[in-house]
Amino acid sequence: MKALKTQSFLSIQIFICIIFSACGDPTGNNEVDYTDLGNASWIGVRENLPTTDSLFYLESPSPLFRKIFMAKDNIRSASLYITAAGYYRASINGKRVGKSYFDPAWTNFSKRIYYSEYDLTTEIKKGFNCLGVMLGNGFYNPLPMKMWGNLNLRDNMPSGKPIFIARLKLEYQNGQKEEIITDKSWKYHYGPIRKNNVYLGEVYNGGKEIAGWEASGFDDSSWQQVIKSNSPGGSLQKAFFPPIRITETKKPIAITALEDDKYVVDMGINFTGLYKIHLKGEPGDTVTFRFGERIYADGRLNPMTTVAGQIKKSGTGGPGAPEIAWQADQYIFGEESDTWYTPEFTFHTYRYMEIDGLNHTPTIEDIEGLMLHTNVRANNDFACSSPLVNDIQNATRQTFLSNLLSVQSDCPAREKFGYGGDLNATSEAFIYNFDMQDFYRKTIYDWEDAMNDSTFVDTAPYVGLQYCGLSWESAFLTTQYNLFLYYNDTAIIKAFYHKNLDWMAKVKHLHPEGIVKSGLSDHESLQPVPVELTGTTHYLQCARIMQKFASFMGDEGHQKEFESLANKLSTIVLEKFWRRPVTGSINKQTLFATLLYHDIIPPNEKQAAIDSLLKSIATQPSGHFNTGIFGTKYILEALSQTGNTDMVYDIVNSTEYPGWGFMIDKGATTIWETWKESDNVYSNCHPMFGSISEWFYRWLGGIRPDPNYPGFQKFIINPSVPNALSYVNTSYHSPFGKIVSNWTNSGSNDQIFEITVPQKSIAKISLPIAENQKISFLESSNGYSLTSSQKEENQINFELPSGEYVISVSGKTN
């Protein structure tokens, strides 16, 4: 073994926060370009990228990088700061650093790059150590695959060879400091991952494995010296949001052998993630894995709902692209005939995995599914006495988590993009289920980096789509409002206020008359919906948000301006869609629900609108909803606000088409993109119709924020009690602590409500009560008894301070 030379160390730099005047710092202060990476350089390989599109599809191995360094004894601390353009996996002395996957988070790498910090204090040993890094393509080096036959991500996103930057800071007990940085002293070689792409998958050649390459004693004399690379351009900022982690493992529920020596593995649930599989074979044997959400009637894999960009015939994807862009991995055996394999730089959405080329029969013990998502806290809960409703809630949560991989995607297999329309439809549902504050802060910065001054973009990060219009890009503003409403995040308002003013000026320029005439409308509505309705009401929603933001900022001039704009837009919609007869084919459910949701109908005419909405439901198949991405959220809220929660519950708790129960009855474990069952075109894991989970928390549990007291300092508990339900259990963690709203319904005119109000907050309670019922406190942790209440229209209203309560509403006098 060639003798290793002790590496010299550079003196540690005192790092300085460079303050900018924008809004990138997650604390809400001025933007910070963090310098934890000090004098480190971006480094990469010497080889250039292909010069023609077809060559990108040839073998392009992931590079391995290593750096030997000497450490003394008595280390007080060791901190690694690292990021990449692309994905990276770091190791120290052969051990993986951290538990995260797919770092760094996807951003516009020319504007913003997040880095991570790892504590390696216990991993550094006295003497020689080896810091290793493997790079993957991620979203920085995508294939020039033409999605839908036209969208080449390389044309619209910053792209290049994967590169990385790192700094390891060592501090000893005696106060001495040293550092190891990325520079030209690092070496590289190509490893066993021969191809990797976030859509198509990974090819791993065990014959190219380099044993011991991550160890300090490895002979790297044949390895090449790295080159310094130019930065992708983005400011380096420390990640403040949760990383992507393996959060759960799943064992298969069945393995089926097919006639042609293929096997189909059923994981029992649709999810996004990876897998760990035990393989045996001879040198050169190739095992191919394909993935899908469905199987055909004969038991064979159906991969078609997860095909990237609908590339399903030769020529669609451009030169070199596969005929069908399905999810697939390959493992090629080297000398190791018995091994476990897990991909590193790709992820799949699947319930079913097809295995082809294995020379032995796999067993359930040989396979493990690895669920992956951004590790948001998932400590909010909803459950009830209806098994079907519980299945819908579980499928919705599973869908949500499957679409959280540093961006909130619309579908995690075929597109993976962060569409704004889905944020507008489901961000509140996500918030009810998970702690989304830091994730949505990151989302807003993504939108800041994605938008331009002259057109609307559909996704953040921007991928080149400019089709959907205002109802999608307005997520930049509505997401800010939801951070304010649910978390009292006022820093985000201050940071982005002037940017928001600029955005509203842009909308005014693009839609000078007020009415929105272009863009996508109520996506997947079963009947047409004009964009003039949904687009203009999203503009109205933004005007009202900006009126509140201006008030918060003490900007009276803009407050009056946006109040006037909101009144103008409300009048436009009222005149066009209520005062005048609506001509042509239109989804009347979405029409009337939108008018009610956005409070456009005058009070003395609301009953007519409610009656029209109820009639529009009764005329549809099964008396169910036929609304799309926005209309579904609106109709759930509009009906509930007008006292029709029993009707909503009956529709939700049904297996008839169209509906969530229909999906579950057909075997869905995640929510579909369309009410109709699809085995070829539409994603089977799409958050769009997940707005139903918001309804579970808001109306069955009754937990709602009070817009006058953002952040739940004062909040509403107003549960609905459908006769068909015997209990509901709901918990939500507000900034002040855990809120509980549970109830039981005996069916004999008696209900018990269990309520928890966190410290330093107040609950505004509204409980259903019939004329012959009385209310009494059975338990109260603070000795509180009801002294003041108000009864109106079958509701009793009062306030509760912090504490735990058990309240009876009964037909009997206690």
CORCOR-V575576 format. One record per residue. OMEGA is omega as a letter, one per 40 degrees, with the letter a starting at -180 (NA if undefined). Layout:
OMEGA
OMEGA
This chain:
a
a
i
i
i
a
i
a
i
i
a
i
i
a
a
i
i
a
i
a
i
a
a
a
a
i
i
i
i
a
a
i
a
a
i
i
i
a
i
i
i
i
i
a
a
a
a
i
i
a
i
a
a
a
i
a
i
a
a
a
i
a
i
a
i
i
i
i
a
i
i
i
i
i
i
i
i
a
i
i
a
i
a
i
a
i
i
i
a
i
i
a
i
a
i
i
i
a
a
i
i
i
e
i
i
i
i
a
i
a
a
i
i
i
a
i
i
i
a
a
a
a
a
i
i
a
a
i
i
i
a
i
i
a
i
a
a
i
i
i
a
i
i
a
a
i
a
i
a
a
i
a
a
i
a
a
i
a
i
i
i
i
i
i
a
i
i
a
i
i
a
a
a
i
i
a
i
i
i
a
i
i
a
i
i
i
a
i
i
a
a
i
a
i
i
a
a
i
a
i
a
i
a
i
a
i
i
i
i
a
i
a
i
a
a
a
a
i
a
a
a
a
a
i
a
i
i
a
i
i
i
i
a
i
a
a
a
i
a
a
a
i
i
a
i
a
a
i
a
i
i
i
i
i
a
i
i
a
a
i
i
i
i
a
i
i
i
a
i
a
i
i
a
i
i
a
i
a
i
i
i
i
i
i
a
i
a
i
i
a
i
i
a
i
i
a
a
i
a
a
i
a
a
i
i
a
a
i
i
i
a
i
a
i
a
a
i
a
i
a
i
i
i
a
i
i
a
i
i
i
i
a
i
a
a
a
a
a
i
a
i
i
a
a
i
i
a
i
a
i
a
i
i
i
a
i
i
a
i
a
i
i
i
a
a
a
i
i
a
i
a
i
i
a
i
i
a
a
i
a
i
i
a
a
i
i
a
i
i
i
i
i
i
i
i
i
i
i
a
a
i
a
i
i
a
i
i
a
i
i
a
a
a
a
i
a
i
a
i
a
i
i
i
a
a
a
i
i
i
a
i
a
a
i
a
a
a
i
a
i
i
i
a
i
i
i
i
a
a
a
i
a
a
a
i
i
a
a
i
e
a
a
i
a
i
a
a
i
a
a
i
a
i
i
i
a
a
i
i
a
i
i
i
a
a
a
a
a
i
i
a
i
a
a
a
a
a
i
i
i
i
a
i
i
i
i
i
i
a
i
a
a
a
a
a
a
a
i
i
a
a
a
i
i
a
i
a
i
a
i
i
i
a
i
a
i
i
i
i
i
i
i
i
i
a
i
i
a
i
i
i
a
a
a
a
a
i
i
i
i
a
i
i
i
i
i
i
a
i
i
i
a
i
a
a
a
i
a
a
i
i
a
i
a
a
i
a
i
i
i
a
i
i
i
a
a
a
i
a
a
i
a
a
i
a
a
i
i
i
i
i
i
a
i
a
i
a
a
a
a
i
a
a
i
i
a
a
a
a
a
a
i
a
a
i
a
a
i
a
i
a
i
a
a
i
i
i
a
a
i
a
a
a
i
i
i
e
i
i
i
i
i
a
a
i
i
a
i
i
a
a
i
a
i
a
i
a
i
a
a
a
i
i
i
a
a
a
a
i
i
i
i
i
a
i
a
a
a
i
i
i
a
a
i
i
a
i
i
a
i
i
i
i
a
a
i
a
a
i
a
i
a
a
i
i
i
i
i
a
i
a
i
i
i
a
a
a
i
i
i
i
i
i
a
a
a
i
i
i
i
i
i
i
a
i
i
a
i
i
i
a
i
i
a
i
a
i
a
i
a
a
a
i
a
i
i
i
i
i
a
a
a
a
i
a
i
a
i
i
a
i
i
i
i
i
a
i
i
i
i
a
a
i
a
i
a
i
i
a
i
a
i
a
NA
